[in-house]
């Protein structure tokens, strides 16, 4: 007997690119186990839509206007802790996967991996498992088994989600004005984050902050 829409798992898609959302919709509805119950291009739309639709799975991008996908993930997890969230992003898995899992996500896959791997991650998350690459899984397990050797990682994990994003962009060579534009913040707010990051990382000046950010991004890339 063919599955009806009422028996399919309901998926909500959050991505700021309509073309990508359309591609994910087609991909999901090509599988008889799923149907798309809603879409959003911003965090605000996502909160409203997810609250209304009560989906079985959320597929989330990290690049969103206004509030980032990481911040949205934390909000959604607080609101609906049982909702599985799969992050599908253009960013390197090594930079974000572990933080996504700590924020309540159940998986991370890069957009460049293509439809087959994205769908494999969807099925894995819906089966109650965590979906990351084998290399990332080994990295995470290694960091858990040898915490004493991961001092730099533990320091980075002390940063808030917004501080982490600012730190990452510093490591890409962006100045405060460019970071403000990228994160839709004021330069004053970015400079405040820079001060907080320096305090948490124990660095004394902006030159040292940039050096650490560049080194960290290089290690994670």
N, C-alpha and C positions, 0 to 999 in steps of 0.2 A: 504494500500500500504506500502510495506516495505521501511524503510528509506535507502537511499543510502549513500555512504561515503561522498558525497558532501554536504548532508544536516545535517550530524552529527556535533556536536560541536567538535572542534579540540583541543586535549590536548597535552601539552608538559610536559615531566617528567624529573625532575632533582634530581638525587640521585647517590651517589658514589658507590653503590652496584648494579651490574648488575642483580643479582638474584631478588632483590627487585623491580628494574625497570621492569623486566619481569613479576613479579607478578602483579604490578599495570597495566601494559599494558593489560594483560589477563583480569583483573578485569574490566577495562574501556571498552574494546572491547566486553565484555560480555553484555554490556548495549547498546541497539540500538540507544541511543541518542549520543554516543561518539565514537570517533576514535582517536588514538594516532598519532600525526603528527611528533613527534620527541622526542629524549632523549638526555641527557647529564650527564656526570659524574663529571664535574668540572664547576666552575663559568664561566670560559672563554668560554667553549663549549656552555654553556647555553646562554650567551649573543649573540653569533653568531647564534645559532639555533633559539632562540626566535625572533631575528631581521629578520631572513630569513623566518620563518614559519608563523609568526603572529598568534599564537594560540588564542583560545577562553578561555583557562584556563591553568594555570601553577600549577603543583603539585611539591612542593619543599621540599627537606630535608634541615636541618640546618647544618649537618656535611658534609662539602665539603673540599677537599684539596686546599690549597692556600688561597682562599677567602671564608669566611663563608657564610652560607645561609642567615643570617641576612643582611650582607653587600650586597649580591647579590640581595636580596629582595628590598633594598633601591635603588640599581642601576636600576633594572627592573621597579620599580614604577616611577622613574624619567623619564625613557625612554618611558614607556607605562603605564601611570597612570590609564587607563581604564581596563587594563588586570587584571581579578580576579586571586588572588594567594591563594592557599590552602597549608599551611605548614603541612606536615606529618612527624613527628619526633619521635625519641625515648626518647627525653627529657621530663621531667615533665611539664605538661601544666602550672602549677602555676609559673614556672620559666620563661617561654618564651611567653605565649599567648598574654599578654597585650603588650609586646614590639613588637611582630609580627604585631599586629593590628596597633600600632602607626607607624610602618615602611611602612604600606600600604597593609598588608595582609588582606584577607577577612575571614580567618578561621584557626583554629589550631586543629589538632587531633593527638593523639599519635598512633604510629605504633601498639602498643600492643592491641589497641581497636579492630583491626580486620577489614576484608573487608566490613562487613555490615555498620559499623559506618563510615568508610572512605567514602563509596559510599553515605551515607546519608549526610555527610558533603559536598561532591562534589555537590550533587543536591541542597543543601541549598545555597551554594555559587553561583551556576549558576542561582539561582532564585533571586539573588541580596541581599541575607541576609548574616549575619555574622554567622559563624559556630564555636562555642565553646561549651563546656559542660555547663550544667545548673549551676553547682557550680562555674565555672569560670565566667559565665555571671553575677551571683549574686555578685561575688567578685569585678568585674570591675564596676558594677553599684554602689556598696557600696563605692568604692574609689572615684567615681565621685560625689556622694552625700555628702560625708564627707571629703573633701580635707584637712581640718585643722587637722584631726586625722591621716593623712597618711604621716607624715613628712618623715619617713624613705624611703617610696616608692618613694616620690618625689625626694629625694636626689639620689636614685639609678637611677631614670629616667634621671638625668642630665649626667650620664655617656654615652660616645659614645658607639656604638655597640661593638667595639673592647675592650674598657675598661670594659664593662659589662661582656664580655666573660672571660677576665682575672680575674675579681672579682669573677665570679662564680667558676672558677677553683681554685682560692685561697681558697674559701670556701669548696672545696672538699679536701683540704689538699695538693695540688700540689705546688711544689717549682718552681722557675723561669725556670729551665732547663726543667722540665716536661711540663710546660705551653708552653714554646717555641716549644717543639716537637709537642704538641697537636694542636697548632695554626699555625705551620709552620712559626715561627718568630725567630729572633735572641734573645738570652737572654738579650742583651742590650736593644732591643726594648721593651721586656716584663718589664724590670726594669724601663724604662721610663714611661710605662703605670702605673706601681705601684705608681710612684711618683705623676702622675697626679690624680690617684684615691684617694690617701691620701689627696691631696690638696682639691679635690671636696668634700670629706666626712669629712674633718676637723679633720683627725687623724694625730698623730705626729710620729708614728713609725710603723714598720712592725708587731709587736706583736698585736697592737691595730687593724691594718688593717685585720689581720688574724681573730681576734676575731669577728669583725663586719661581715666579709664575712661568717664565719661559722654560726653565729647567723642568718644572713639573709637567707642563704640557708636552715637552719633548719625551719625558719618561712614559707618559700615558699614550702617546700617539702610536 
